[in-house]
Amino acid sequence: MADDNLAELLKTQKSLTEWFEDIGHKDTEALRREDNDKRKRLSILGQIIDLPIEMTIQFEASDLAEDNKKFRAYLNEHGSELCALRLLPKQDDLPKLRMRGKSVKDAYAWFLEQDVDPSKYLADFIAHPPDYKWATIFVVNKYGIQGEIIWGGHHQLTQGFHHDTSPHVFRYDYKNWMIYPENPTALEHLKSIAKYIHIPDKSTQNRLKKELGAHFINDYLEGYLETTESSLGTWFIDYNLALGKLYEDLAIEAPSKKVGVKGLVGSPGKAEGPVCIVDPGNINKDFPDGAVLVCKVTTPNYVPLMQKAVAIVTDQGGILSHAAIVARELKKPCIVGTKNATKVLKNGQVVSVDANSGIVNMKPGG
């Protein structure tokens, strides 16, 4: 994907909660609360099991609006440092706003441009390393510790846009590790992450159950988690119980070795229909009922088409990207990361999408 197209697509991205809002998901508000409270959960994990979490400095948004002594001291000392700034609402019906990769000084200027009531928000400044290395999303459930790992920024996994590399899928079934494509360095990093959430001490488990509603499988902390690795170390950046429940049946396998159009299972199921290739430039084209949506990668603009499609097939994307999670909640078969679907498949061609195995089969004469 060309850099200019990627930049434009990145501008369209939303939080997962906003994706769920777009499809009218019944658990949108619960997911919003879970997302807004993740700093508290991570902080508790940091205190109880010494989990390494990203460095966050929190202010009342009114501290920034008033440019008071407390905030001015922070700005004077850290103004040139890179950061991410998140505005966290104190009310569930308000949106969360965010930006990243700018200096604290520029982030403050961005804040002043936002049309929000400062009394209703908290402002989190998070250190933004210039040299992200490994990023992961993983789910811990009865089937194992599994997910994706990629070299570079974490947004590549959540948004599904990949730059000069692609994600590796992995699974530890509590006996053996599998990673595809093979990468010994990535595998060692995954093993080091798994050690952080292995909590055999029952009294510690009971404390986490009481304070967080945590669950455990084979002494590992269950749920959905995200991590980053940089020169500042390993950070856990999310621990989400609600998303863990959405993926409680996830069981990742290595991709099929068959030739043709194949990828990773974003959402299981099977469907058949004519191909309809949709580029970002013709997103508003007529989309026939019963068609298979084929595109480079899905963005929030694709939601109306995703709702009409019988199945979704993408060149890019990951199994735990926001788009894949949305496809799963729409109960639409979805195959991601094929690399070549938009080049190999043709408009109108009838295909059978086997999203249980990650394979698109071309129908004879289709």
Rosetta blueprint (number, residue, H / E / L):
1 M L
2 A L
3 D H
4 D H
5 N H
6 L H
7 A H
8 E H
9 L H
10 L H
11 K H
12 T L
13 Q L
14 K L
15 S L
16 L H
17 T H
18 E H
19 W H
20 F H
21 E H
22 D H
23 I L
24 G L
25 H L
26 K L
27 D L
28 T H
29 E H
30 A H
31 L H
32 R H
33 R H
34 E H
35 D H
36 N H
37 D L
38 K H
39 R H
40 K H
41 R H
42 L H
43 S H
44 I H
45 L H
46 G H
47 Q H
48 I H
49 I H
50 D L
51 L L
52 P L
53 I E
54 E L
55 M L
56 T E
57 I E
58 Q E
59 F E
60 E E
61 A H
62 S H
63 D H
64 L H
65 A H
66 E H
67 D L
68 N L
69 K H
70 K H
71 F H
72 R H
73 A H
74 Y H
75 L H
76 N H
77 E H
78 H H
79 G L
80 S L
81 E L
82 L E
83 C E
84 A E
85 L E
86 R E
87 L E
88 L E
89 P E
90 K L
91 Q L
92 D L
93 D L
94 L L
95 P L
96 K L
97 L E
98 R E
99 M E
100 R E
101 G E
102 K E
103 S E
104 V H
105 K H
106 D H
107 A H
108 Y H
109 A H
110 W H
111 F H
112 L H
113 E H
114 Q L
115 D L
116 V L
117 D L
118 P H
119 S H
120 K H
121 Y E
122 L E
123 A E
124 D E
125 F E
126 I E
127 A E
128 H L
129 P L
130 P L
131 D L
132 Y L
133 K L
134 W E
135 A E
136 T E
137 I E
138 F E
139 V E
140 V E
141 N E
142 K L
143 Y L
144 G E
145 I E
146 Q E
147 G E
148 E E
149 I E
150 I E
151 W E
152 G L
153 G L
154 H L
155 H H
156 Q H
157 L H
158 T H
159 Q H
160 G L
161 F L
162 H L
163 H L
164 D L
165 T L
166 S L
167 P L
168 H E
169 V E
170 F E
171 R E
172 Y E
173 D L
174 Y L
175 K L
176 N L
177 W E
178 M E
179 I E
180 Y E
181 P L
182 E L
183 N L
184 P H
185 T H
186 A H
187 L H
188 E H
189 H H
190 L H
191 K H
192 S H
193 I H
194 A H
195 K H
196 Y H
197 I L
198 H E
199 I L
200 P L
201 D L
202 K H
203 S H
204 T H
205 Q H
206 N H
207 R H
208 L H
209 K H
210 K H
211 E H
212 L H
213 G L
214 A L
215 H L
216 F E
217 I E
218 N L
219 D L
220 Y E
221 L E
222 E L
223 G E
224 Y E
225 L E
226 E E
227 T E
228 T E
229 E E
230 S E
231 S L
232 L L
233 G E
234 T E
235 W E
236 F E
237 I E
238 D E
239 Y E
240 N E
241 L H
242 A H
243 L H
244 G H
245 K H
246 L H
247 Y L
248 E L
249 D L
250 L L
251 A L
252 I L
253 E L
254 A L
255 P L
256 S L
257 K L
258 K L
259 V L
260 G L
261 V E
262 K E
263 G L
264 L E
265 V E
266 G E
267 S E
268 P L
269 G L
270 K E
271 A E
272 E E
273 G E
274 P E
275 V E
276 C E
277 I E
278 V L
279 D L
280 P H
281 G H
282 N H
283 I L
284 N L
285 K L
286 D L
287 F L
288 P L
289 D L
290 G L
291 A L
292 V E
293 L E
294 V E
295 C E
296 K L
297 V L
298 T L
299 T L
300 P H
301 N H
302 Y H
303 V H
304 P H
305 L H
306 M H
307 Q H
308 K H
309 A L
310 V L
311 A E
312 I E
313 V E
314 T E
315 D L
316 Q L
317 G L
318 G L
319 I L
320 L L
321 S L
322 H H
323 A H
324 A H
325 I H
326 V H
327 A H
328 R H
329 E H
330 L H
331 K L
332 K L
333 P L
334 C E
335 I E
336 V E
337 G L
338 T L
339 K L
340 N L
341 A H
342 T H
343 K H
344 V H
345 L L
346 K L
347 N L
348 G L
349 Q L
350 V E
351 V E
352 S E
353 V E
354 D E
355 A L
356 N L
357 S L
358 G L
359 I E
360 V E
361 N E
362 M E
363 K L
364 P L
365 G L
366 G L
